[in-house]
Amino acid sequence: MRIHLFEFEDLHWFPNSIREGGMDYLRYFLNAVEYYKPVAPLLSATLKKISENKVVDLCSGGGGSIEQIYKELSVASGQNISFVISDKFPNVNAYKFLKAKTKGNIDFKDFAVDATDVPRELKGFRTMFSAVHHFYPETIKAILKNAIDNNAGIGLFDGGDKNIFTILGIMLFHPIAFLICTPFFKPFKFSRIFFTYIIPFIPLYTVWDGSVSILRLYSPEELLSIAKEIDNNSYIWESGKVKNKFGMSVTYLIGYPNNKSS
């Protein structure tokens, strides 16, 4: 059963300095545990299948997921792929850091990008990591329809197992991780230190949002059903689950044009 409680990150009035603090933590955490590494072969195979060498990441948050995918695709596999990250609330400081760190191989957009209405000039295979649970089914349909209308492939990837043990793990592990790891996050921000150690808004909101995210998760079957409601002919849809080295699950939905349908 999916329960769609609110997340602070989604609220327009929520202070951006605190929102970005949580995003910075997630970027650090996702990279440290190589959370999305097991989806790299799926994405690599899809890009080769449709002869695409550009990835446009939507709802990028702090950019941690796409940094991991960049390492796997461009560095490990040797594929020559360009990456652009974007968000409705762009974390520009983090994006500048990633662009410098990857010598420009990960570029970014510094203006708000709505996943349901992506600018036409942003061409390439669209990805979303740790984001699809934020949306109601009708919004997911709009995101998929916008990709189809632009003849763009799309991959939705979301991590987590929907059970009480995952939520307890978030509540117990992440506050400790914040206290230990925050000084190592880059780029350095005084606001991150203040709202972690003095007034702990960043850990509190991140733990709440992380717990709610688990309740909001979609199953592969639910995502596939939503996709086929939009288009069950001109696109090929694949869904399923993979696990990373720590046994954490990643749900995915991948869609791309079916050239044989025309």
C-alpha positions in Angstrom: 0.0 0.0 0.0 1.4 3.4 -1.0 0.9 6.3 1.4 1.6 9.8 0.0 2.5 11.9 3.1 4.2 15.2 2.6 7.9 15.7 2.3 9.6 19.0 3.3 11.7 19.0 0.1 8.6 19.4 -2.0 7.3 22.5 -0.3 7.8 25.7 -2.1 8.3 27.8 1.1 10.9 25.4 2.5 14.3 27.3 2.9 16.6 26.5 0.0 19.7 26.5 2.3 18.2 23.7 4.4 16.9 21.8 1.3 20.3 21.9 -0.3 21.9 20.6 3.0 19.8 17.5 2.7 20.7 17.1 -1.0 24.4 17.4 -0.3 24.1 14.7 2.3 22.3 12.4 -0.1 24.9 13.1 -2.8 27.6 12.0 -0.4 25.7 9.0 0.9 24.6 7.7 -2.6 28.2 7.9 -3.8 29.7 6.3 -0.7 27.5 3.2 -0.9 27.4 3.1 -4.7 23.7 2.9 -4.4 22.8 3.1 -8.1 25.8 1.2 -9.5 23.7 -1.9 -10.4 21.5 0.1 -12.9 24.5 1.3 -14.9 24.5 -1.9 -17.1 20.8 -1.5 -17.8 21.3 2.1 -18.8 24.4 1.4 -20.8 22.6 -1.4 -22.8 19.6 0.9 -23.4 21.8 3.8 -24.7 23.6 1.5 -27.0 20.3 -0.1 -28.3 18.9 3.3 -29.2 22.2 4.9 -30.3 22.0 7.7 -27.8 25.1 9.4 -26.3 23.4 12.2 -24.3 21.8 11.9 -20.8 19.5 14.6 -19.4 19.0 14.0 -15.7 15.8 15.5 -14.2 15.0 16.2 -10.6 18.8 15.8 -9.9 18.8 17.0 -6.3 22.5 17.3 -5.3 23.6 15.3 -8.4 25.0 12.4 -6.5 23.3 9.7 -8.5 24.3 11.0 -11.9 27.9 11.3 -10.6 27.9 7.6 -9.9 26.4 6.8 -13.3 29.0 9.0 -15.0 31.8 7.1 -13.3 30.3 3.8 -14.4 29.4 4.7 -18.0 32.1 7.2 -19.0 35.0 5.9 -16.9 34.4 2.2 -16.3 32.8 1.3 -19.6 34.5 3.9 -21.8 31.3 5.1 -23.4 31.5 8.7 -24.7 28.4 10.1 -23.1 27.6 13.7 -22.2 25.5 14.5 -19.1 23.3 17.4 -18.1 21.7 17.7 -14.7 18.7 19.8 -13.8 16.0 20.3 -11.1 13.0 22.4 -10.3 15.0 23.7 -7.4 18.5 23.6 -8.9 21.4 23.2 -6.4 23.7 25.4 -8.4 26.7 25.3 -6.0 26.6 21.5 -6.0 26.3 21.4 -9.8 29.2 23.8 -10.3 31.3 21.5 -8.0 30.4 18.4 -10.1 31.1 20.2 -13.3 34.6 21.2 -12.1 35.2 17.8 -10.6 34.4 16.0 -13.9 36.2 18.6 -16.0 32.9 19.7 -17.6 31.7 16.2 -18.5 28.7 16.8 -16.2 27.1 20.0 -17.2 24.0 21.6 -15.6 21.1 24.0 -16.1 20.9 26.8 -13.5 17.2 27.5 -14.1 14.1 25.6 -13.0 13.4 22.6 -15.2 9.9 20.9 -14.8 10.0 17.2 -15.5 6.5 17.4 -17.0 7.5 20.2 -19.5 11.2 19.8 -20.4 12.6 22.4 -22.7 12.8 21.1 -26.2 16.5 22.0 -26.5 17.3 19.5 -23.7 17.7 16.5 -26.0 18.8 13.1 -24.9 17.9 10.1 -22.8 16.0 11.3 -19.7 16.8 9.9 -16.3 15.4 10.4 -12.8 17.0 9.0 -9.7 15.3 8.9 -6.2 12.5 11.2 -7.5 9.6 9.3 -8.9 8.1 8.6 -5.5 7.6 12.4 -5.1 4.8 12.3 -7.7 1.3 11.2 -7.8 0.4 8.8 -10.7 -1.1 11.6 -12.8 2.1 13.5 -12.6 4.2 10.5 -13.6 1.9 10.1 -16.6 2.6 13.7 -17.6 6.4 13.1 -17.2 6.2 10.0 -19.4 3.9 11.7 -22.0 6.3 14.6 -22.3 9.1 12.2 -23.0 7.0 10.4 -25.6 5.9 13.6 -27.3 9.6 14.5 -27.7 10.5 11.0 -28.8 13.0 10.7 -25.9 13.9 7.6 -24.0 13.4 7.7 -20.3 14.6 5.8 -17.2 13.1 6.2 -13.7 15.1 4.7 -10.9 14.2 4.7 -7.2 15.9 3.1 -4.3 14.6 1.5 -1.2 12.6 -1.4 0.2 9.1 -0.7 1.5 9.2 -2.2 5.0 9.5 -1.1 8.6 13.1 -2.2 8.9 14.1 0.2 6.2 12.4 3.1 8.0 14.0 2.1 11.3 17.4 2.0 9.6 16.8 5.5 8.3 15.9 6.8 11.7 18.8 5.2 13.5 21.6 5.3 10.9 21.3 8.6 9.2 21.4 11.0 12.2 24.7 9.3 13.2 26.0 9.6 9.7 25.2 13.3 9.6 27.2 14.0 12.7 30.2 12.0 11.4 30.2 12.9 7.7 28.9 16.5 7.4 32.4 18.1 7.7 33.5 16.2 4.6 30.8 17.4 2.3 31.9 19.6 -0.5 31.6 22.4 -1.4 31.8 23.7 2.2 28.8 25.8 3.4 28.6 27.4 6.8 24.8 27.1 6.7 25.2 23.3 6.5 27.3 23.3 9.6 24.9 25.6 11.5 21.7 23.7 10.6 23.3 20.3 11.4 25.2 20.9 14.7 23.6 24.1 16.2 20.0 23.8 15.0 19.6 20.3 13.5 17.0 21.2 10.9 18.9 19.4 8.1 19.1 15.9 9.8 15.6 16.2 11.1 14.0 17.0 7.7 16.1 14.5 5.8 15.2 11.7 8.2 11.5 12.6 7.9 11.6 12.8 4.1 13.6 9.6 3.9 11.1 7.7 6.0 8.1 9.1 4.0 9.9 8.3 0.8 9.7 4.6 1.7 6.0 4.8 2.2 5.6 6.5 -1.2 7.6 4.0 -3.2 6.1 2.5 -6.3 6.5 -1.2 -7.3 7.8 -2.1 -10.7 4.4 -3.4 -11.6 2.7 -0.1 -10.6 5.2 1.9 -12.7 4.8 -0.4 -15.7 1.0 -0.1 -15.5 1.2 3.7 -15.4 3.5 3.7 -18.5 1.3 1.3 -20.5 -1.7 3.5 -19.8 0.1 6.3 -21.6 1.6 4.3 -24.5 1.5 0.5 -25.0 2.4 0.5 -28.7 5.0 3.1 -29.9 7.3 2.6 -26.8 9.0 -0.5 -25.3 8.7 -0.5 -21.5 10.8 -2.6 -19.1 10.5 -2.6 -15.3 12.0 -4.6 -12.5 14.3 -4.5 -9.5 18.1 -4.9 -8.9 20.1 -4.9 -5.7 23.4 -3.1 -4.9 26.3 -4.7 -3.0 24.6 -3.9 0.4 21.4 -5.7 -0.7 19.5 -2.4 -1.1 16.9 -2.6 -3.9 16.5 -0.2 -6.8 13.2 -0.2 -8.7 13.4 0.9 -12.4 11.2 1.7 -15.3 12.9 2.2 -18.7 11.1 3.2 -21.9 12.3 4.0 -25.4 10.8 4.3 -28.9 9.7 1.1 -30.6 11.0 1.6 -34.1 9.2 -1.5 -35.3 5.8 0.1 -34.5 5.9 2.7 -37.2 
